[in-house]
Amino acid sequence: MVYHFQLLLFDLFILHICLYCLEKKKYFAGKRRLKELLLQSDNRFCADCRAPDPKWASANIGVFLCLKCCGVHRSLGPLVSKVLSVTLDEWSDEEIDAMIEVGGNSAANAIYEAYVPENVSKLRPDANHGERMKFIRSKYELQEFLKPSLKITSGKPSISVQSSFSRRILDNFRVTSTSRDSEKAMVEFIGMLKVRVKNGTNLAVRDMMSSDPYVILTLGKQTVQTTVASSNLNPVWNEELRLSVPPNFGPVKLEVFDYDTFSADDIMGEAELDIQPLITSAMAYGNPEMFGNMQIGKWLKSHDNALIDDSTINIVDGKVKQEVSLKLQNVESGELQLDLEWIAS
């Protein structure tokens, strides 16, 4: 009798160990999915101020945050933004699924920063607490930058309401996720510009012997950014950035900065991308899949642009593409090589 009782206890102990191991396996699988999302290029920077290497997230909004912006999100309360540490806190499957469904910072910002007024400046990594509080409250709590038809007007949304809200507006506004989804869901834009930032050459020194460069692209109120290349004056990024292009588009502003931990980032040069030749050529030919590989246009080098050489526009394998080499302006040295691709909506 005692022997059978001991066997029963042993079986219960083994069962308990198995259940524990299954829970741990499930936990680490969820953490791995979250880490894979964090490693995507647009999620390597804070969704609000673009500071690099965010370690926090708003689980119900679906964005990754730096420590300073995380503090402001906490002050809004969990009904607006439920803040969790990516590495230290435990995440439920529902919270991880919600983050993955949103798709990260670019997709969320296409929603929450869809209509930022001209007189409102976006946050930078060196913003003070008051600036962060004002912008983040306007962005998430007051929803001042959303398309009016998407605003929640019945008070602060609960976490479950916020999640379903994010899913609903993502159906209309998602601009990054998989390439297929993003290409189909460009609402109120004439198309999407893909910019592959390939590499830089002979960039300017801003630290003692080197620099920690990163590239920012701006079109209207949209801003996208590469990762930081540590201590490298000839960095190779090879990162794809995406911008939705409105009907009244202007040039894309390109800026290179040196990342500094304890002070404002130093400018390392700038340039403008005139995307008119690319878009005009693409629209003149219509569906590029109907044509073979051929040149369809050209952006000419001149004294008032940053081109190193004439930049041809081509149909390549059914896609409209352009290679661009730029000499950075207002700086002692530096060049950038980019690949552009146009996708009509």
ZAMARGU-4260 file (C-alpha; in steps of 0.2 Angstrom, whole numbers, plus 5000, padded with zeros to 4 digits):
<rodrens>
0) 5000/5000/5000 | 5014/5012/5005 | 5023/5007/4989 | 5008/5011/4978 | 5006/5028/4987
5) 5024/5032/4984 | 5022/5027/4965 | 5007/5039/4964 | 5017/5053/4972 | 5031/5050/4960
10) 5019/5050/4945 | 5012/5067/4951 | 5029/5074/4953 | 5034/5069/4936 | 5017/5076/4929
15) 5021/5092/4938 | 5038/5093/4931 | 5032/5090/4913 | 5018/5103/4915 | 5032/5115/4921
20) 5043/5111/4907 | 5029/5114/4894 | 5025/5131/4902 | 5043/5136/4901 | 5044/5130/4883
25) 5028/5140/4879 | 5035/5155/4888 | 5052/5155/4879 | 5043/5152/4862 | 5033/5168/4865
30) 5049/5178/4870 | 5057/5172/4855 | 5043/5178/4844 | 5043/5195/4853 | 5062/5197/4851
35) 5061/5193/4832 | 5048/5207/4830 | 5060/5219/4840 | 5074/5215/4828 | 5065/5221/4813
40) 5073/5237/4807 | 5059/5250/4811 | 5057/5242/4828 | 5075/5245/4833 | 5071/5263/4837
45) 5058/5271/4849 | 5041/5273/4841 | 5039/5291/4848 | 5056/5299/4848 | 5067/5287/4838
50) 5080/5284/4851 | 5089/5268/4847 | 5088/5251/4855 | 5071/5252/4864 | 5069/5239/4879
55) 5051/5243/4883 | 5034/5241/4874 | 5016/5246/4875 | 5007/5229/4874 | 4990/5236/4869
60) 4996/5249/4857 | 5009/5238/4849 | 5025/5249/4849 | 5042/5248/4856 | 5048/5262/4867
65) 5064/5269/4875 | 5066/5272/4893 | 5061/5290/4893 | 5045/5288/4883 | 5041/5273/4893
70) 5040/5284/4908 | 5027/5295/4900 | 5017/5280/4894 | 5016/5274/4912 | 5009/5290/4918
75) 4995/5289/4905 | 4989/5273/4915 | 4986/5255/4908 | 4969/5259/4901 | 4979/5270/4888
80) 4996/5261/4887 | 5000/5245/4896 | 5019/5246/4897 | 5030/5230/4899 | 5049/5227/4898
85) 5053/5217/4883 | 5066/5207/4893 | 5061/5207/4912 | 5042/5206/4912 | 5031/5191/4909
90) 5020/5193/4893 | 5004/5183/4890 | 5001/5175/4873 | 4987/5187/4870 | 4999/5202/4872
95) 5012/5195/4861 | 4999/5191/4848 | 4993/5208/4848 | 5011/5216/4846 | 5014/5204/4831
100) 4997/5208/4824 | 5000/5227/4824 | 5017/5224/4816 | 5027/5236/4826 | 5032/5254/4825
105) 5030/5259/4807 | 5013/5251/4806 | 5007/5259/4822 | 5014/5276/4817 | 5005/5276/4801
110) 4990/5276/4811 | 4993/5286/4826 | 5004/5299/4816 | 4993/5299/4801 | 4988/5318/4802
115) 5001/5327/4812 | 4998/5346/4810 | 5012/5357/4802 | 5014/5366/4818 | 5018/5351/4828
120) 5036/5345/4829 | 5039/5326/4830 | 5050/5321/4845 | 5068/5318/4844 | 5079/5308/4856
125) 5085/5323/4865 | 5067/5330/4869 | 5064/5335/4887 | 5051/5327/4898 | 5038/5341/4895
130) 5040/5339/4876 | 5038/5320/4877 | 5022/5322/4888 | 5014/5334/4877 | 5017/5324/4861
135) 5013/5307/4868 | 4997/5312/4876 | 4992/5321/4860 | 4996/5305/4850 | 4988/5291/4860
140) 4977/5298/4874 | 4969/5313/4864 | 4971/5304/4847 | 4974/5321/4839 | 4984/5314/4824
145) 4972/5300/4819 | 4960/5301/4805 | 4945/5308/4812 | 4933/5294/4808 | 4944/5282/4818
150) 4945/5291/4834 | 4937/5284/4850 | 4926/5297/4857 | 4918/5288/4872 | 4932/5290/4885
155) 4948/5280/4887 | 4948/5263/4879 | 4950/5248/4889 | 4965/5236/4884 | 4953/5224/4875
160) 4944/5239/4866 | 4961/5246/4862 | 4967/5230/4854 | 4952/5228/4844 | 4953/5246/4839
165) 4971/5243/4833 | 4965/5228/4823 | 4951/5238/4815 | 4962/5253/4810 | 4976/5242/4804
170) 4964/5235/4791 | 4964/5252/4783 | 4981/5260/4787 | 4994/5246/4788 | 5009/5251/4778
175) 5022/5239/4784 | 5020/5220/4789 | 5023/5209/4774 | 5026/5217/4758 | 5010/5210/4750
180) 4999/5217/4764 | 5008/5234/4763 | 5006/5235/4745 | 4988/5232/4745 | 4983/5243/4759
185) 4989/5260/4754 | 4974/5271/4758 | 4974/5289/4753 | 4991/5288/4745 | 4996/5287/4727
190) 5009/5273/4730 | 5023/5267/4741 | 5042/5272/4739 | 5054/5258/4745 | 5071/5265/4749
195) 5085/5253/4751 | 5099/5262/4760 | 5114/5252/4754 | 5130/5260/4761 | 5140/5276/4765
200) 5157/5281/4760 | 5170/5292/4768 | 5157/5299/4781 | 5162/5314/4792 | 5171/5311/4808
205) 5160/5318/4823 | 5168/5308/4838 | 5187/5307/4842 | 5192/5296/4827 | 5175/5290/4820
210) 5156/5292/4820 | 5141/5281/4824 | 5130/5286/4809 | 5112/5283/4805 | 5101/5289/4791
215) 5084/5297/4793 | 5072/5299/4778 | 5057/5312/4779 | 5042/5314/4768 | 5029/5326/4775
220) 5026/5320/4792 | 5033/5302/4789 | 5050/5298/4796 | 5059/5282/4794 | 5077/5278/4800
225) 5091/5265/4798 | 5100/5257/4812 | 5115/5265/4820 | 5132/5259/4813 | 5144/5259/4827
230) 5161/5267/4824 | 5161/5266/4805 | 5164/5279/4792 | 5160/5267/4778 | 5145/5258/4784
235) 5135/5245/4775 | 5117/5246/4781 | 5108/5237/4766 | 5091/5241/4775 | 5074/5244/4766
240) 5064/5259/4772 | 5046/5263/4766 | 5037/5279/4764 | 5019/5281/4758 | 5018/5295/4745
245) 5003/5307/4745 | 4996/5315/4730 | 5004/5332/4734 | 5022/5324/4738 | 5038/5334/4738
250) 5056/5329/4739 | 5062/5316/4752 | 5073/5324/4764 | 5088/5314/4769 | 5099/5317/4784
255) 5114/5308/4792 | 5117/5309/4810 | 5130/5303/4823 | 5122/5295/4837 | 5128/5301/4854
260) 5122/5294/4871 | 5123/5309/4882 | 5121/5324/4870 | 5111/5329/4855 | 5116/5319/4839
265) 5127/5328/4827 | 5122/5331/4809 | 5134/5322/4797 | 5126/5329/4781 | 5110/5330/4771
270) 5102/5329/4754 | 5086/5329/4745 | 5079/5315/4734 | 5068/5322/4720 | 5056/5308/4717
275) 5046/5317/4704 | 5056/5309/4689 | 5053/5291/4696 | 5035/5293/4699 | 5031/5302/4683
280) 5041/5289/4673 | 5032/5275/4681 | 5015/5283/4678 | 5019/5286/4660 | 5021/5267/4657
285) 5008/5261/4668 | 5009/5242/4674 | 5028/5238/4673 | 5024/5220/4672 | 5019/5222/4654
290) 5036/5227/4649 | 5053/5220/4648 | 5068/5227/4656 | 5071/5244/4649 | 5076/5262/4654
295) 5061/5273/4656 | 5068/5289/4663 | 5082/5299/4671 | 5086/5311/4685 | 5100/5322/4679
300) 5114/5328/4689 | 5115/5347/4691 | 5123/5361/4702 | 5107/5362/4712 | 5105/5344/4717
305) 5116/5331/4727 | 5118/5318/4713 | 5136/5312/4709 | 5130/5305/4692 | 5115/5305/4682
310) 5102/5292/4689 | 5093/5281/4677 | 5075/5275/4680 | 5072/5257/4674 | 5060/5243/4673
315) 5068/5228/4680 | 5059/5211/4681 | 5042/5220/4681 | 5047/5233/4694 | 5051/5252/4693
320) 5068/5255/4701 | 5081/5268/4702 | 5099/5268/4708 | 5105/5284/4716 | 5122/5290/4722
325) 5122/5306/4733 | 5136/5317/4739 | 5130/5324/4756 | 5128/5342/4757 | 5133/5355/4771
330) 5147/5343/4777 | 5165/5341/4774 | 5164/5323/4766 | 5152/5309/4763 | 5142/5299/4750
335) 5127/5288/4751 | 5121/5274/4739 | 5103/5270/4738 | 5091/5259/4728 | 5073/5266/4725
340) 5058/5256/4720 | 5041/5263/4716 | 5024/5254/4719 | 5008/5262/4713 | 4993/5260/4723
</rodrens>
